[in-house]
Amino acid sequence: MAEDKFDRGTALTIFGSDRHEDLVALVLALVIALLVYLYV
């Protein structure tokens, strides 16, 4: 019996892979944290 590919539960993404999506989220979080640090 063939294994089914893991389903993330949502197709609402603009990225082709989870790794790319996670990297972009990390960069955005760091940019936001830096802006908060500089302006507060």
C-alpha positions in Angstrom: 0.0 0.0 0.0 1.4 3.4 -1.0 2.0 6.1 1.6 0.0 9.2 1.1 1.8 12.6 1.1 1.4 14.5 4.4 -1.4 17.1 4.1 -0.7 20.4 5.8 -4.4 21.1 6.1 -4.4 24.3 4.0 -3.5 25.4 0.5 -3.6 29.1 1.3 0.0 29.9 0.7 2.0 31.7 -2.0 5.1 29.7 -1.4 6.1 26.4 -3.0 7.6 24.9 0.1 7.3 25.0 3.8 11.0 25.8 4.2 10.7 28.9 2.0 7.6 30.1 3.9 9.3 29.6 7.3 12.4 31.5 6.1 10.4 34.5 4.9 8.4 34.5 8.2 11.6 34.5 10.2 13.1 37.4 8.2 9.9 39.4 8.6 9.8 38.7 12.3 13.4 39.9 12.7 12.7 43.1 10.6 9.6 43.9 12.8 11.6 43.2 16.0 14.4 45.5 14.7 11.9 48.3 13.8 10.3 48.1 17.3 13.7 48.2 19.0 14.8 51.2 17.0 11.6 53.3 17.2 10.3 52.5 20.8 
